[in-house]
């Protein structure tokens, strides 16, 4: 019998019960605190930036994007993620987190469909797997940050 | 024939409520002091008129917050000491004024400032901000003059709609 293959991933907690995973290579850094700058007239789910390695990175509030609600955060934890923008270029982005990313191993046979209550993830999930008896979506970072997604909560900053 | 000379590296650096805003000098007609403004709350939402620009009718001057919301005359912070006059969009429109707390010329090449586009996820059709840059430890916004003018016109139209709705409600 063939041995089970397992892939390393990072489990991210965005608050409001929203958890998702990215590939091990897609999480670059975790910042415990950073200077955050507000940019006027941007969507409420992404109206902040940070300066990291001399680059300006958008800071996404995934909870606000998916539910339309911003929550009071108890920390300034930011995950800096990286993805392939084109064949040549990579790009860095940041996301608010409520807890440190958790390193996990995903077995090949743990793939599963999203639950009905996870419909809000559909536009951004490339796959899903079961972890601790809960379906966990895997985020398509390039699509999530492309600005092309039909945002469920397209709310402008007042 | 006189060819116009463009200086894409030159900007007017404005400060509004602590927000750094850069507008290309090519898009700016002049910079003025607020004392030269004929102050009045107007029906179009501007806080006054400026008539010394030599381009026909008086130009309306608007005041917005650092989060780009329109302010009425009685809300204008005392710190607003200057305004820039943005070039008119076309022959049929007037130059528009925008107030600020501080302003200075800025050569982004000389200052070695690295301009980056607004990340796609942050873009909205109504935003006049097209680019960002790191400036003295802060993140500054860049807007072209035409984009800022269109944004001010949009704010003005919203203001007039609000005033009309209030007037209609009072008549009921």
Interface residues (C-beta under 8 A of the other chain):
Chain A: X35 X37 X38 X39 X40 X41 X42 X43 X46 X47 X49 X51 X54 X55 X56 X57 X58 X60 X93 X144 X145 X146 X147 X148 X156 X157 X158
Chain B: X19 X66 X67 X68 X69 X114 X116 X118 X119 X120 X121 X122 X123 X124 X126 X127 X128 X129 X132 X133 X134 X137 X138 X139 X141 X151
